[in-house]
Amino acid sequence: MTQIQSIQPIKPIIVALDFASDASAFTLAEQLDPARCRLKVGKELFTRFGPACVEQLQRLGFEVFLDLKFHDIPNTVAAACAAAADLGVWMVNVHVSGGRAMLEAARDRLNQCTHPPLLIGVTVLTSLDRADLAAIGCAGEPHERVFALAQLAHTTGLDGIVCSPHEAASVRAGLGPNFRLVTPGVRPAGAALGDQKRVMTPAEALAAGADYLVIGRPITQATDPLSALDAINQSCLNCLEN
Ligand SMILES: O=c1ccn([C@@H]2O[C@H](COP(=O)(O)O)[C@@H](O)[C@H]2O)c(=O)[nH]1
């Protein structure tokens, strides 16, 4: 398999802790190893349990991706990004469709922070296909819109984007090895897709140039989440070695 050049990290998996109970999230986190994965706190966990749950996961030694997908007027998004930096998270994200001024405001505010998190732009949600985009007035293929949004994120100084693995190779080729590609929409072969529409396996996503793979239910809903993560990590290792 040809490895597309990128800044592949040693631990590409970000486990999405989408739980309604903080006890369930922490029970899983306490079994996981911060040397082998990062964690993602999204809207459900954060809305129920707030910054305290992020701090508790960081105390366990994990780097946390705060996935709140900020999308608002520039002043509001910049302030929210500063709040995320104060929380000490590793990565934070905003919707690129919030526009140039919003992206620049977020970038400028984080540049003033001592330890800024990686600033990542969400392009086209992995649950959307061409028909879904058409229904919200966006003509064309998802990859075309992803690439246009990726270019805007790149020119406004973001550290990378969220896209599906399907767009990773073209964005990597167009925007170079240092632009971080974070891909949800990742499913081990045979796993249920759920609401994801633009999907690849972990090895395929890495081979396409993804840096970080966001994986939730295939790990968190598995009978044995640790074995599921180990198997995915092994498939990633095999891919990176080949
Ligand atoms: O385009 C996007 C952006 C974010 N997500 C988030 O990733 C995880 C995926 O979870 P799975 O259980 O592996 O489907 C979830 O937290 C989403 O909010 C995404 O899926 N697509």
The ligand as a MOL file (V3000), in Angstrom:
LIG
                    3D

  0  0  0     0  0            999 V3000
M  V30 BEGIN CTAB
M  V30 COUNTS 21 22 0 0 0
M  V30 BEGIN ATOM
M  V30 1 O -18.3480 15.3020 10.4550 0
M  V30 2 C -18.3440 14.8540 11.6220 0
M  V30 3 C -17.9170 15.6000 12.7010 0
M  V30 4 C -17.9260 15.0240 13.9470 0
M  V30 5 N -18.3470 13.7680 14.1460 0
M  V30 6 C -18.2960 13.2220 15.5190 0
M  V30 7 O -17.4550 12.0690 15.5360 0
M  V30 8 C -18.0070 11.0520 16.3480 0
M  V30 9 C -18.2320 9.8310 15.5170 0
M  V30 10 O -18.8350 8.8350 16.2910 0
M  V30 11 P -19.1890 7.3890 15.7160 0
M  V30 12 O -19.9180 6.7350 16.8580 0
M  V30 13 O -17.8790 6.7270 15.3810 0
M  V30 14 O -20.0570 7.5630 14.5140 0
M  V30 15 C -19.2930 11.6240 16.9640 0
M  V30 16 O -18.9860 12.0870 18.2510 0
M  V30 17 C -19.6580 12.7930 16.0770 0
M  V30 18 O -20.2510 13.8450 16.7890 0
M  V30 19 C -18.7910 13.0370 13.0880 0
M  V30 20 O -19.2020 11.8690 13.2270 0
M  V30 21 N -18.7500 13.5960 11.8380 0
M  V30 END ATOM
M  V30 BEGIN BOND
M  V30 1 2 1 2
M  V30 2 1 2 3
M  V30 3 1 2 21
M  V30 4 2 3 4
M  V30 5 1 4 5
M  V30 6 1 5 6
M  V30 7 1 5 19
M  V30 8 1 6 7
M  V30 9 1 6 17
M  V30 10 1 7 8
M  V30 11 1 8 9
M  V30 12 1 8 15
M  V30 13 1 9 10
M  V30 14 1 10 11
M  V30 15 2 11 12
M  V30 16 1 11 13
M  V30 17 1 11 14
M  V30 18 1 15 16
M  V30 19 1 15 17
M  V30 20 1 17 18
M  V30 21 2 19 20
M  V30 22 1 19 21
M  V30 END BOND
M  V30 END CTAB
M  END
